[in-house]
């Protein structure tokens, strides 16, 4: 065993570093105690990870202890980086997570650290800082501005910035070019100009993956600038990504209008805003055209009316809707025979009668694969069942997943009738949860499927028979083993919390 360890230790450093890079951070650090060779391998490992939380620990704690720990953290980072710099060692990746510092108290330390790593052949920078302080009426508060060395980094292939960081004015310098950058990710960062981030992207001719989430724009207020963090004030209104020949993946949230000219785009994820905040975005129509697009994810704003998708090679489309009074019409103008559309919706009980519109609005119908529903519990006193009549034959889908249903037993029949008349699923899954899906509802649902009375069918006055008449058998499956001789009610009584039950429908 000792011989094998020595043989491994004698491998070239580049191979040992590659081994460490594939290990969890904690395990990689422990290798330093195996031998002197492994210790030297760890101390020259070019991927550096620092998190202040590891040093400061949990709260609450005495302020004196906290200050001592933060001082130790700053000293540890500085000593490590100076050692690499002084010995001429490469730093390929620098990951820094800081949550417990105030930005203005550590800007000088950050400047030094980033200067040192930028001079060491840095390829990947992951910088996560606290959010900038909420600005007051006088525009007080600070964000961290990246030093010039980072902006001019020629070897940078991946740049991830999160928190109270400003991407200008240095990024607006027309001489800046990120010729090597492949991945750009900006989360909750701030710019002083509407087009600063757009300009940054235009300086990345080799970019392949762009993520933009909840970025803000400083807006004038008197003689100062401030960040407004409510409603849609201060959000980016529009963004253009043009002429990016290598761009494959785009993930955008919180921007009203997005224009993309990327012939190689394969994956597009778009969400207009934060649903926990009031939305004032007028987004009526989305048009998407791409031959290379394979994965598309859309999150609906309250007034989106129409989505037109011309993507003949699209394989997967996921749409998250609000399930309200009006749902957008989604047209697939050209589509692959392998395309599968998955819908997710949190729908209020009083809007459940509109579910069929949500499904019928998918054109063509044969691309619809699954539906995941969270039916929001009705509030108030007396609640009347929703009146519903089947307007047309429902679309067939592979799977219906019920994440939440009303607990009021008076509404059970209405819920089941609407669901089963809005779509014709091959499988239906429910999960036992006292607040989301009760055992009483699961039992009612089972009885409804097993009895299949003629007067419970979904036929209208026409001669066309609904799928209810073609249902031949229902089988039950779950992750737990169910003995054939055990009846369903007995099985329910022993059902573990959180267990998933699947109803397989045979026609």
NUNUBA-553162 format. One record per residue (C-alpha): residue number from 1; residue in one letter; chain; x, y, z. Coordinates in steps of 0.2 Angstrom, whole numbers, plus 5000, padded with zeros to 4 digits. Example, Ala and Ser with C-alpha at 12.3 -4.5 7.8 and 13.67 -1.06 7.14 Angstrom:
BEGIN
 lofi rodo mikol    X    Y    Z
    1    a     A 5062 4978 5039
    2    s     A 5068 4995 5036
//
This chain:
BEGIN
 lofi rodo mikol    X    Y    Z
    1    x     A 5000 5000 5000
    2    x     A 5014 5012 5004
    3    x     A 5023 5007 4988
    4    x     A 5007 5012 4978
    5    x     A 5005 5028 4988
    6    x     A 5023 5033 4983
    7    x     A 5020 5028 4965
    8    x     A 5005 5040 4965
    9    x     A 5015 5054 4973
   10    x     A 5028 5053 4960
   11    x     A 5016 5057 4946
   12    x     A 5019 5074 4937
   13    x     A 5011 5089 4946
   14    x     A 4999 5092 4932
   15    x     A 4991 5075 4934
   16    x     A 4990 5076 4953
   17    x     A 4982 5094 4952
   18    x     A 4970 5086 4940
   19    x     A 4966 5072 4952
   20    x     A 4963 5086 4966
   21    x     A 4952 5096 4954
   22    x     A 4940 5081 4953
   23    x     A 4938 5079 4972
   24    x     A 4927 5088 4984
   25    x     A 4936 5103 4991
   26    x     A 4937 5096 5009
   27    x     A 4944 5079 5003
   28    x     A 4957 5088 4992
   29    x     A 4963 5099 5007
   30    x     A 4965 5083 5018
   31    x     A 4978 5076 5005
   32    x     A 4991 5088 5012
   33    x     A 4993 5077 5027
   34    x     A 4997 5061 5018
   35    x     A 5015 5065 5014
   36    x     A 5027 5079 5010
   37    x     A 5024 5076 4991
   38    x     A 5005 5078 4993
   39    x     A 5008 5093 5004
   40    x     A 5018 5101 4991
   41    x     A 5005 5096 4978
   42    x     A 4991 5105 4988
   43    x     A 5001 5121 4992
   44    x     A 5004 5123 4973
   45    x     A 4986 5118 4968
   46    x     A 4981 5132 4956
   47    x     A 4962 5132 4960
   48    x     A 4959 5143 4976
   49    x     A 4943 5143 4986
   50    x     A 4940 5155 5000
   51    x     A 4924 5158 5010
   52    x     A 4922 5169 5025
   53    x     A 4909 5158 5033
   54    x     A 4921 5144 5036
   55    x     A 4931 5156 5047
   56    x     A 4917 5166 5055
   57    x     A 4906 5152 5059
   58    x     A 4888 5154 5065
   59    x     A 4879 5168 5073
   60    x     A 4875 5176 5086
   61    x     A 4893 5177 5093
   62    x     A 4902 5191 5103
   63    x     A 4908 5205 5092
   64    x     A 4926 5204 5098
   65    x     A 4926 5185 5092
   66    x     A 4919 5190 5075
   67    x     A 4932 5204 5072
   68    x     A 4946 5192 5077
   69    x     A 4939 5179 5065
   70    x     A 4937 5191 5050
   71    x     A 4955 5197 5053
   72    x     A 4961 5179 5052
   73    x     A 4952 5176 5036
   74    x     A 4959 5192 5028
   75    x     A 4976 5187 5033
   76    x     A 4974 5169 5027
   77    x     A 4969 5175 5010
   78    x     A 4982 5188 5008
   79    x     A 4996 5176 5014
   80    x     A 4991 5162 5002
   81    x     A 4990 5174 4987
   82    x     A 5006 5182 4991
   83    x     A 5015 5165 4992
   84    x     A 5008 5160 4975
   85    x     A 5013 5177 4967
   86    x     A 5030 5178 4975
   87    x     A 5035 5160 4969
   88    x     A 5028 5163 4952
   89    x     A 5014 5150 4954
   90    x     A 4999 5150 4942
   91    x     A 4982 5153 4949
   92    x     A 4970 5146 4936
   93    x     A 4954 5148 4946
   94    x     A 4949 5160 4961
   95    x     A 4933 5157 4970
   96    x     A 4929 5170 4983
   97    x     A 4913 5170 4993
   98    x     A 4911 5184 5006
   99    x     A 4894 5186 5015
  100    x     A 4899 5194 5032
  101    x     A 4909 5209 5027
  102    x     A 4903 5227 5023
  103    x     A 4909 5231 5006
  104    x     A 4917 5248 5010
  105    x     A 4927 5240 5024
  106    x     A 4935 5227 5012
  107    x     A 4937 5236 4995
  108    x     A 4956 5239 4998
  109    x     A 4959 5220 5002
  110    x     A 4949 5215 4987
  111    x     A 4959 5226 4976
  112    x     A 4975 5218 4981
  113    x     A 4968 5200 4980
  114    x     A 4961 5203 4963
  115    x     A 4977 5211 4957
  116    x     A 4988 5197 4963
  117    x     A 4977 5183 4955
  118    x     A 4975 5193 4939
  119    x     A 4994 5193 4937
  120    x     A 4995 5174 4939
  121    x     A 4987 5168 4923
  122    x     A 4969 5168 4930
  123    x     A 4957 5159 4919
  124    x     A 4941 5157 4930
  125    x     A 4935 5171 4942
  126    x     A 4920 5167 4954
  127    x     A 4917 5182 4965
  128    x     A 4902 5183 4977
  129    x     A 4900 5198 4987
  130    x     A 4886 5205 4999
  131    x     A 4872 5214 4990
  132    x     A 4875 5233 4990
  133    x     A 4866 5242 5004
  134    x     A 4849 5248 5000
  135    x     A 4851 5266 4994
  136    x     A 4842 5280 5003
  137    x     A 4835 5296 4995
  138    x     A 4852 5304 4994
  139    x     A 4859 5290 4985
  140    x     A 4871 5284 4999
  141    x     A 4878 5267 4998
  142    x     A 4892 5258 4989
  143    x     A 4896 5245 4976
  144    x     A 4912 5237 4973
  145    x     A 4921 5242 4956
  146    x     A 4932 5228 4949
  147    x     A 4951 5234 4947
  148    x     A 4958 5237 4930
  149    x     A 4968 5221 4930
  150    x     A 4953 5210 4930
  151    x     A 4945 5220 4916
  152    x     A 4961 5218 4905
  153    x     A 4963 5200 4909
  154    x     A 4968 5191 4893
  155    x     A 4968 5173 4899
  156    x     A 4950 5174 4908
  157    x     A 4938 5161 4901
  158    x     A 4925 5162 4914
  159    x     A 4918 5177 4924
  160    x     A 4905 5175 4937
  161    x     A 4900 5191 4947
  162    x     A 4887 5191 4961
  163    x     A 4881 5204 4973
  164    x     A 4885 5222 4975
  165    x     A 4897 5224 4961
  166    x     A 4898 5238 4947
  167    x     A 4902 5233 4930
  168    x     A 4906 5251 4924
  169    x     A 4914 5263 4921
  170    x     A 4929 5252 4917
  171    x     A 4919 5240 4906
  172    x     A 4914 5254 4895
  173    x     A 4932 5257 4889
  174    x     A 4932 5253 4870
  175    x     A 4949 5245 4871
  176    x     A 4943 5231 4882
  177    x     A 4942 5214 4874
  178    x     A 4938 5198 4882
  179    x     A 4945 5187 4868
  180    x     A 4946 5171 4878
  181    x     A 4930 5173 4888
  182    x     A 4918 5158 4886
  183    x     A 4906 5160 4901
  184    x     A 4899 5176 4908
  185    x     A 4887 5176 4923
  186    x     A 4881 5192 4932
  187    x     A 4869 5190 4947
  188    x     A 4862 5206 4955
  189    x     A 4876 5217 4949
  190    x     A 4874 5235 4946
  191    x     A 4878 5246 4931
  192    x     A 4878 5265 4929
  193    x     A 4873 5265 4911
  194    x     A 4858 5256 4903
  195    x     A 4870 5249 4889
  196    x     A 4885 5244 4900
  197    x     A 4881 5226 4901
  198    x     A 4877 5225 4883
  199    x     A 4893 5233 4878
  200    x     A 4902 5221 4889
  201    x     A 4894 5206 4880
  202    x     A 4899 5214 4863
  203    x     A 4917 5213 4869
  204    x     A 4916 5194 4870
  205    x     A 4917 5187 4853
  206    x     A 4920 5169 4859
  207    x     A 4906 5169 4872
  208    x     A 4896 5153 4873
  209    x     A 4886 5154 4889
  210    x     A 4878 5170 4896
  211    x     A 4868 5171 4912
  212    x     A 4860 5188 4918
  213    x     A 4849 5188 4934
  214    x     A 4841 5203 4942
  215    x     A 4854 5216 4937
  216    x     A 4850 5234 4941
  217    x     A 4854 5251 4933
  218    x     A 4859 5266 4943
  219    x     A 4846 5280 4940
  220    x     A 4849 5299 4943
  221    x     A 4842 5306 4959
  222    x     A 4847 5324 4962
  223    x     A 4865 5326 4961
  224    x     A 4869 5308 4965
  225    x     A 4865 5290 4959
  226    x     A 4854 5278 4968
  227    x     A 4848 5260 4965
  228    x     A 4829 5258 4966
  229    x     A 4825 5240 4972
  230    x     A 4806 5240 4970
  231    x     A 4794 5237 4956
  232    x     A 4803 5239 4939
  233    x     A 4812 5255 4943
  234    x     A 4830 5252 4940
  235    x     A 4829 5236 4930
  236    x     A 4836 5234 4913
  237    x     A 4823 5238 4900
  238    x     A 4831 5230 4885
  239    x     A 4846 5220 4880
  240    x     A 4853 5215 4863
  241    x     A 4866 5201 4860
  242    x     A 4871 5203 4842
  243    x     A 4883 5195 4831
  244    x     A 4889 5181 4843
  245    x     A 4893 5167 4832
  246    x     A 4898 5155 4846
  247    x     A 4884 5158 4859
  248    x     A 4875 5142 4863
  249    x     A 4866 5145 4880
  250    x     A 4857 5161 4887
  251    x     A 4848 5162 4904
  252    x     A 4840 5179 4907
  253    x     A 4829 5185 4921
  254    x     A 4823 5203 4925
  255    x     A 4824 5211 4908
  256    x     A 4809 5217 4898
  257    x     A 4815 5215 4880
  258    x     A 4829 5203 4874
  259    x     A 4835 5203 4856
  260    x     A 4847 5189 4851
  261    x     A 4856 5186 4835
  262    x     A 4866 5170 4838
  263    x     A 4865 5156 4824
  264    x     A 4872 5143 4836
  265    x     A 4860 5146 4851
  266    x     A 4854 5129 4858
  267    x     A 4847 5133 4875
  268    x     A 4837 5148 4880
  269    x     A 4829 5151 4897
  270    x     A 4819 5167 4899
  271    x     A 4810 5175 4914
  272    x     A 4804 5193 4913
  273    x     A 4805 5197 4932
  274    x     A 4804 5192 4950
  275    x     A 4787 5185 4954
  276    x     A 4788 5190 4972
  277    x     A 4788 5208 4967
  278    x     A 4774 5218 4958
  279    x     A 4776 5217 4939
  280    x     A 4773 5232 4928
  281    x     A 4780 5224 4912
  282    x     A 4770 5225 4896
  283    x     A 4776 5209 4887
  284    x     A 4763 5205 4874
  285    x     A 4773 5194 4862
  286    x     A 4789 5184 4860
  287    x     A 4795 5178 4844
  288    x     A 4809 5165 4843
  289    x     A 4818 5159 4828
  290    x     A 4833 5147 4828
  291    x     A 4838 5132 4818
  292    x     A 4850 5126 4832
  293    x     A 4839 5129 4847
  294    x     A 4836 5112 4856
  295    x     A 4831 5118 4874
  296    x     A 4819 5132 4878
  297    x     A 4812 5138 4895
  298    x     A 4800 5152 4897
  299    x     A 4792 5159 4913
  300    x     A 4776 5169 4910
  301    x     A 4773 5187 4915
  302    x     A 4755 5191 4919
  303    x     A 4750 5199 4902
  304    x     A 4760 5188 4889
  305    x     A 4748 5185 4875
  306    x     A 4757 5175 4862
  307    x     A 4773 5165 4859
  308    x     A 4779 5161 4841
  309    x     A 4793 5148 4840
  310    x     A 4801 5143 4824
  311    x     A 4814 5130 4830
  312    x     A 4813 5115 4819
  313    x     A 4827 5106 4830
  314    x     A 4819 5110 4847
  315    x     A 4818 5095 4858
  316    x     A 4812 5101 4875
  317    x     A 4801 5116 4880
  318    x     A 4796 5120 4897
  319    x     A 4784 5134 4901
  320    x     A 4779 5140 4918
  321    x     A 4763 5149 4918
  322    x     A 4752 5158 4931
  323    x     A 4736 5149 4927
  324    x     A 4726 5165 4928
  325    x     A 4711 5172 4917
  326    x     A 4722 5172 4902
  327    x     A 4736 5161 4896
  328    x     A 4747 5164 4880
  329    x     A 4745 5155 4864
  330    x     A 4761 5146 4860
  331    x     A 4763 5142 4842
  332    x     A 4777 5130 4836
  333    x     A 4778 5135 4818
  334    x     A 4790 5122 4814
  335    x     A 4794 5108 4826
  336    x     A 4804 5091 4828
  337    x     A 4794 5075 4829
  338    x     A 4804 5073 4845
  339    x     A 4798 5089 4853
  340    x     A 4791 5088 4871
  341    x     A 4782 5102 4879
  342    x     A 4781 5102 4898
  343    x     A 4769 5114 4907
  344    x     A 4770 5120 4925
  345    x     A 4757 5131 4933
  346    x     A 4752 5137 4950
  347    x     A 4734 5140 4947
  348    x     A 4720 5147 4959
  349    x     A 4705 5136 4962
  350    x     A 4693 5149 4955
  351    x     A 4703 5149 4938
  352    x     A 4703 5130 4937
  353    x     A 4689 5130 4924
  354    x     A 4701 5139 4912
  355    x     A 4714 5125 4913
  356    x     A 4707 5118 4896
  357    x     A 4712 5135 4888
  358    x     A 4729 5133 4895
  359    x     A 4731 5117 4886
  360    x     A 4721 5120 4870
  361    x     A 4733 5136 4867
  362    x     A 4747 5124 4863
  363    x     A 4748 5123 4844
  364    x     A 4750 5109 4838
  365    x     A 4742 5099 4852
  366    x     A 4753 5083 4849
  367    x     A 4769 5091 4856
  368    x     A 4761 5093 4874
  369    x     A 4770 5080 4885
  370    x     A 4766 5083 4903
  371    x     A 4757 5095 4915
  372    x     A 4762 5099 4933
  373    x     A 4749 5108 4943
  374    x     A 4749 5117 4960
  375    x     A 4731 5121 4964
  376    x     A 4731 5136 4976
  377    x     A 4720 5133 4991
  378    x     A 4704 5145 4990
  379    x     A 4703 5157 5005
  380    x     A 4688 5164 5013
  381    x     A 4672 5156 5020
  382    x     A 4659 5147 5009
  383    x     A 4667 5141 4993
  384    x     A 4657 5134 4978
  385    x     A 4663 5121 4966
  386    x     A 4668 5128 4949
  387    x     A 4655 5125 4936
  388    x     A 4663 5118 4920
  389    x     A 4658 5110 4904
  390    x     A 4669 5102 4891
  391    x     A 4671 5112 4876
  392    x     A 4680 5100 4865
  393    x     A 4690 5083 4866
  394    x     A 4705 5086 4878
  395    x     A 4723 5083 4872
  396    x     A 4732 5067 4877
  397    x     A 4747 5069 4887
  398    x     A 4760 5057 4895
  399    x     A 4759 5063 4913
  400    x     A 4749 5074 4925
  401    x     A 4757 5078 4941
  402    x     A 4747 5086 4955
  403    x     A 4758 5095 4967
  404    x     A 4744 5103 4977
  405    x     A 4725 5101 4978
  406    x     A 4712 5110 4989
  407    x     A 4709 5102 5006
  408    x     A 4690 5106 5007
  409    x     A 4681 5089 5003
  410    x     A 4666 5099 4995
  411    x     A 4678 5103 4981
  412    x     A 4685 5086 4977
  413    x     A 4672 5081 4964
  414    x     A 4674 5098 4955
  415    x     A 4693 5097 4955
  416    x     A 4694 5079 4948
  417    x     A 4680 5082 4935
  418    x     A 4689 5098 4928
  419    x     A 4707 5089 4928
  420    x     A 4701 5074 4919
  421    x     A 4690 5083 4907
  422    x     A 4705 5096 4903
  423    x     A 4717 5082 4898
  424    x     A 4719 5064 4895
  425    x     A 4735 5058 4904
  426    x     A 4743 5041 4903
  427    x     A 4749 5042 4920
  428    x     A 4744 5053 4935
  429    x     A 4755 5056 4951
  430    x     A 4751 5063 4968
  431    x     A 4761 5064 4983
  432    x     A 4754 5062 5001
  433    x     A 4757 5078 5011
  434    x     A 4745 5084 5024
  435    x     A 4746 5102 5018
  436    x     A 4747 5099 4999
  437    x     A 4738 5083 4995
  438    x     A 4728 5074 5008
  439    x     A 4724 5055 5010
  440    x     A 4706 5059 5009
  441    x     A 4708 5067 4991
  442    x     A 4719 5052 4986
  443    x     A 4706 5040 4991
  444    x     A 4692 5050 4982
  445    x     A 4703 5051 4967
  446    x     A 4705 5032 4967
  447    x     A 4687 5028 4969
  448    x     A 4683 5040 4955
  449    x     A 4694 5031 4943
  450    x     A 4689 5014 4948
  451    x     A 4670 5016 4948
  452    x     A 4669 5026 4932
  453    x     A 4650 5028 4932
  454    x     A 4642 5033 4915
  455    x     A 4634 5049 4923
  456    x     A 4651 5055 4928
  457    x     A 4658 5055 4911
  458    x     A 4664 5071 4902
  459    x     A 4653 5070 4886
  460    x     A 4644 5085 4879
  461    x     A 4628 5084 4870
  462    x     A 4637 5079 4854
  463    x     A 4638 5061 4848
  464    x     A 4657 5061 4851
  465    x     A 4662 5050 4866
  466    x     A 4675 5056 4878
  467    x     A 4690 5046 4884
  468    x     A 4681 5041 4900
  469    x     A 4672 5027 4890
  470    x     A 4688 5020 4883
  471    x     A 4697 5018 4900
  472    x     A 4699 5000 4902
  473    x     A 4710 4998 4918
  474    x     A 4719 5008 4931
  475    x     A 4735 5001 4939
  476    x     A 4743 5009 4955
  477    x     A 4762 5010 4957
  478    x     A 4773 5018 4970
  479    x     A 4791 5018 4976
  480    x     A 4786 5007 4991
  481    x     A 4781 4988 4987
  482    x     A 4763 4985 4987
  483    x     A 4756 4967 4989
  484    x     A 4743 4962 4977
  485    x     A 4731 4956 4991
  486    x     A 4731 4972 5001
  487    x     A 4717 4983 4997
  488    x     A 4719 5002 4992
  489    x     A 4712 5009 5009
  490    x     A 4724 4997 5019
  491    x     A 4739 5003 5009
  492    x     A 4734 5021 5011
  493    x     A 4734 5019 5030
  494    x     A 4752 5013 5030
  495    x     A 4758 5025 5017
  496    x     A 4774 5034 5022
  497    x     A 4773 5053 5023
  498    x     A 4780 5060 5006
  499    x     A 4776 5044 4996
  500    x     A 4772 5046 4978
  501    x     A 4758 5037 4971
  502    x     A 4756 5034 4952
  503    x     A 4740 5029 4943
  504    x     A 4743 5021 4926
  505    x     A 4728 5022 4914
  506    x     A 4725 5009 4901
  507    x     A 4714 5012 4886
//
